[in-house]
């Protein structure tokens, strides 16, 4: 067997594994439109470079039919590639969106890594004490009454950890939807400059089955990109998250 054929076989196996991982990423752990907003595209680039490029390339370099120690070299490559893949997947899983939290005038996309285990254990309801594996769960967050607890949250927010990452203050979305709706804006208030984004928004409105006049929006803040959530103006129910930046430069 030539080194090119060996590398080709290795590449085929790597691509098959990459497709399985990609299906999990796009279809389960980071459902659209949260893939880019949560930073998964950069994680996928890392996985692809390790799984699909590095392994077959090393096989191409070291493979020589009949070479002494070839089996050891190929085993070592497979081990290194597997360890790198497992590590990359662990980073992907820790960064997966777990909650979409409505708080004050927006939604926050919270990843599994954003929530401390101690805070998760204090979730106000059983469903708030576990991290979703199939996309973010939509919830609300309410600040406690003025006092020590609220002051603690205020100081914690200065360090980057706000109430949206504290499941002990989570509530059902219906408990905050009316307040959120009072701060929502009409779709016509969005300042969209390019045609592609406008077409994306128009398609989302059509797919909603509601008239544009019945839709309002609030921002979604996330790690890598901000988006909007379309809401039904009559009841505040989420309609669709759309990858439109509410604050274009």
N, C-alpha and C positions, 0 to 999 in steps of 0.2 A: 504494500500500500504506500502511495506517495504521501508526502507531508500535506499537500494540498487537499487530497481526498480526506485525510484524517482531520484536518482543520475544518473541512466542509461538513463532515459528520458532526463534529463538535459544535459547529455553528448552528446546524439544524436542531440539535438537542437544545441548545441555548435559546434559540428563537421560540421553540415550543414552550419552554418554561417561561420565557418572557411574555408570550401571548396569554398564558394562564394568569400570570401576575397582573398583566394589563387589564384583563377582564375583571379581576377582583378589584383593582384600583378604580377603574372607570364605572363599573356597574354596582359595586357593593360598598367599598370603604369611602370613596370620594364621589358620590353621585353628582351628575351635573345639576346646576352650573357651579358647584363648589370646588371643582378640581383645581383650577388656577388660583382661585381666591385663597385656598388653604395652603398653597405652595407645593402642591403635589407634582407639578410639572418639573420642578427642579429635582425632586426626589426620584422621579422616573428617569430623568437624565442620568443620575448617579447609578441607578440600578442597571440601566441599559449599557452604560459604559463598562460596568464590571461584568455583567452576566453575558452580554452578547459580544462585546468587543475583546475584553481582556483574556477570557478563557481561550477562545479559538485562536487568538493571536499568539498566545504562549504555546499552544499546541503546534502551530505552524513553525515556530522557532525551534522547539526542542525535538520534534518528531523526526525520526530516521529509522526506517525499517531495519530490524535486526540489531539496533543499537543496544549496548549493554546498559542496564538500568532504566530502560525506556518505561517499563511498567511503573517504576517508582516515580519517575518524573510526571507521568500522566496522572497518577494517583494524587501526587502533591498538588498539581494544578487543579484537579477536581475538588480537593479539600479546600484550597485557598478560595476558589470560586464559590463554593458552597458557604463557607464562613462569611465571605463578603456579602453574598446574597441574603443570608439570614440576618446579618447585621443591618443591611439596608431595609429589609422588610420590617425589622423591629422599629426602626426610625419612622417608617411609613405608618405603621400601626399606632405608634404613640402620637403621631401628628394628625390622625384621622379626625374629621369633624364629629363631635359627640353631641353637642347641644347648639340649637339656634335660639338665643335668649333675647326675648323682648324686654327692653328696659328703658323707661322714660320715653324717648322719641326715636328709637332705632332697634335694630336687631344686632346682636354680636354673635359671630360664628366662633364657638369655643371648641378647641381641640381636646382630645384626651389628655395631652401633655399639659394643658393649661390648668387642670384641676388636681389639687393635692388629694392624696388618698384619704387623709383625715377629714377634709371637707366633703368628699364624696360620701363617706360613711355617715355623715350627718344630714344627708338629703332629707328634705321634709316629707317625701313620699317614697315608697319602694322603687318606683320607676326613675326617681332622681338619684338613686344610689348605685346605678350601673351605667357603664359607658356603652353607647350604641356601637354596633358593628356594621350597621346598614344605613349609614347616613345620619345627619343630625336630627335630634328630637326637638321639636318646637315647644318651648316653655316660656314662662315669664319670670321676672325677678322683681322682688319688692324689698325696699330698704326697711329695716326695723324702725320702730319709733325712736325719736331723739333720745340719746343716752349713750352709754358706754359702747354698746354694740355698733351703733351708727358711727360714732367717732373712730372706732377701730377700723371700720371699713374705709372711712375717709383717708386715714393715714396709710392703710394698705394700698389704696388706689394710687397714691403718690409713688409707690414702688412698683406699680404695674399690675397689681392684682385687685380687681374691682368686684363688685357684687355679682356681676355676670359670670364669674368663675367660682361662685360659692353656692353649691347645690342646697345648702341649708336654708337659703332664701328663695329658692325656686318655688313657683306656684304654677298651676295650670294656666295655659295661655289665655283662656277665657277670662281669668281674673284681672288681666291687664289690657285686654284688647280694646275696651272702650276708651281708656286713657290714651293708648297709643293712637287710636283713630283720630282723636282730637288734634294730634300733632302731625298727622299725615298731610301730604300735599297732593294736588291734582296732577295727573300725568302731564298735562299741558305745561306745568311749571318746570319740567325737566329741560335743561339746556343741552341739547344734543347737536354736535357740530358736523359729524360725519354721517354719510349715507348708510354705511353698514350697520352702525349702531342704531340708527333710526329704524332701519328695516327689522333689526332684531327685536326692538321694542314693539313695533307694529305687529310682528308675528306673535309675540307673547300676548298682546291684547286680543288678537283674533282667536288664539288658542284658548283664552280664558272663557270664551263664550259670553262675556259681559261687554256692554257698551263702554267705550273709553271714559264716558262721563261718570260711570259708576265705579271706576277704579281710581284709587289713590295710591301713594307710595311712601315708604319710609326707607332710610338707608340701612344697608347691612355692612357692618365693619368687619374686616377679616385680616388675616396675617399679611397677605400679599396684594390684595386688591379689594376695593369696595364695590358693592353692588346695590341693587334696590330690591325691595320686596313689594310686589303689587298686593294691595288689600282690597277687599270688597268694601266699598264705602258705606254700605248699609249695615253690616254687622262686624266689620273689622277682621274677618277671617282671611288668613293668608291665601293668596291665589297662586302666585308663582314668583320665585326668585329669578331675577334677570341680571345678566352680567353687563350692566350699564353703570358706569361710574357716575354717582350723583354729584360729584364735585370735580368736574373736568378742569384741567389747568387752563 
